[in-house]
Structure formats: C-alpha cells, structure tokens
Amino acid sequence: MRDLLAGGDRRSQAQSHLVLSRVRGRPERIAELVELTRDEDWLVAMRSLDLVEKLAHEDPASIEPHKAVFIGELADSDKWEIRLQIVRALPLFRWRGAERRRAIEILERDVDYPQLFVRAWALDSLATFADTTPALRATLLKTLRAFERSGKKSLQARARHIRARLRSKPS
C-alpha cells in the first residue's frame, strides 16, 4: 500500500483509489492503512489519513477501533491538509471523557487556524459537538459572529450554513 501512496506532490492523490478499493470491507487492511498515517513521508501519512477519513464517512464503525489517530499527534500537524482531515472526521465518532475533551480542544483551536478550509470545517464540526454539549453553545455563537464579520466569503458562507442547520433543529 505504501508504494501506491508515495510520490507526486501535495495536490496529487498518487494511487489512493487503488488502496481504497483494497481496504474497503477488510478490517485487517484498515489497520495497515492506519499504521501508514505514521509514515515518515508526510505525503504518505496525509494520503493514508485521507483514506481513513473517507472510510469513516462511509462506515464510522469500521474506523471506530482506530479513531484515536484523529486526536493523536497528527492533530497538531503543521500541514493544513492533515488538520482538515482531522477536523472533518472528529464528529463522526462517539468520544467520551478525556478523548472528547481532546477532540473539542482541537476544534476550538482550529477555528483560528490560518488556512480557511480548516477554520470553516473546524467550526462546522464544533457545531455538531455543540448539539450534545450545551456548554459549547456560547463559543459556537461567538465564533459564528466572528466568521460572519470576517470579510472572508468562505467563512461567511460556512456561518450561514451552520446557522441554517441550527434553525432547522427542534428546540
């Protein structure tokens, strides 16, 4: 699998589609893929994490045994592409105790990350956590207001999307 994920540049997916087809529905191969998120080549690690995130969106239960990868050291990466995958995946799982606190800490931190995609998705995921953690509501609303006043169209659009979701939820 590693050879299929190596090479190219940060915009390339290498042969990720082949790895994905080999891993889907095979729990023993998922563990191998998760191990590649620790690869010394950050592109291999990023592509592996991207595939783990894709699998988590398709079937969170298949990734549940490996979900700690999303709150581990990769969450502190200096690469925005990795942080984006982290913040998008966090609400897909049930987190408890210290792991839940870590997941929320990552999202609260990354709503201020310099890269706009990371910021927008961090707030989106934080809004999902706020559904079950009322203490996050004040932080969420404050950050929504900041996004709306930011002057950045992508942040404003994400804030509108989140507010519409909030309005559509029963009280």
N, C-alpha and C positions, 0 to 999 in steps of 0.2 A: 504493500500500500504506500509506503513512504516514497518509493520511486515515482509513483503516479502523482504524488502531491508536490514533488520537488520541481524547481526550475521556474523560469519566467520572472515576472515582476509582480508587484503588489496588485496590479489590476488583472492579472491572469489567474484563472482557476486551475491551471495545469490540467490534469486528467481526473478532476474531482468527481465528475459524473460516473466514471468507471468505479471509483472507490465506493461511491454511494450505492450503486447497484450491487456491489459485492457485500455490502454491510446490511442493507435493509433486511429486517426479519431474521437476522442471525446474531443473537445476543453475544456469542463468543467473539464475533468480529467487532462488535461495538466496543468491547473492552480494548481491543488492539487500537482502534481509532482514537479512543480517549487517551491512550498512552502516547500517541503521536502529538497530542496537544502540548506535550512537554519537550518536543524536539528542539534541538539546538538551532536549527534553521527556522527563523521566525515565520517564514512563508509556509513551511510545512505545518507548523503549530497553528497558524491562522487558518489555513485551509481545513485542517482537521477539526478545529473548533467550529468553523462554519458548517461543516457536515454534521457535527454533533448537534448544533443548534437546529439545523434543518430537520434532523430526525426527532428532536424534541418537539418541534411544531407538529410533526406528523403523528407522533406517538410518545407523549411525555413519559408514559410508564416504561418504555424501553430504555430511556435515559435516566430514569429515577435512581438506579443504583450508582450512577456516575455523576449525579448533579453537582457534587462538591467541586467539580472542575470549574464551575461558573462563579464560585465565591473564593476560590484559591488565589494563588499568586498571579494568575493571568488577568484577574480583575484589576490589577494595579499596573498593567502593561502601559508602556509609553506609546504603543501603537493604537491609533484610534479605531482601526478596523477590528481589532480584538475587543476593545471596550464596547464597540457597537454590538457585537455578537453577544457579549455578556449581558448588557442591559436589556436586549430583546428577549433573552432566554429566561431571565430571573422569574418573571411572573408565571411561567409555565409549570412551576413546581410548588408543592406544599413545603414550606420551610417552617421549622419550629425552633424556638429558643435562640441560642447563640447564632445559629445559621441564618435565621430570619433577621436578626439584628444586623448581621453582616450584609445580607442582601439589601436591606433598606439603606444601610450606610453607603454602600456602593452607589445606589441610585441617587441618594441625596447629594453625594459628592459629584456625581457625573452630570447632574443638571447644570453644573457650572463649567463643564469641560469645554475647552476651546473649540473643538470640532462640533459643528451644528447638528449633524446627524446624531451624534452621541447624546448631545443635550436633549434633543427632541424625543428620542426613544427612551432616555432615562426618565423624563417626565411622564411619558405615556405609561411606562411600567410602574412608576411610583403611584400614578393614579389607580392602577389596578390593585396595588397593595393597599391603598387608602380605602378601598371598598371593604376590607376586612380589618383595617387598623384605623379606627377613628382618630387616633392621636396624630396621624399623618395629614389629616384634612387641612389644618391651618398651613402647614408647609406647602401642601399642594396648591392651595388657593393663592398664597403669596407668590409662588413660582409661576403660576398661570398668569397672574397680573404682570409679572416681570417679563414673561415671554410676549404678552400682548403689547407691551410698551417698548419692546426691544428694537423695533425698526427692521428686524430680520423677518422677511416674509415666511420662511420655512418654520420659524419658531411661532409666529403668529398663527399660521395655519394649524400647527400641531395643537396650540392652545384652544383654537376654535373647535377642533375635532374632539378634544378631551371634554370641553365644556358641553358639547352636544351629547356626548356619552353620559356625562353626569346628569344632564336634564332628563334623559330618557330612562334613567334608573328610578324604580319606585322608591319613595321616601321611607 
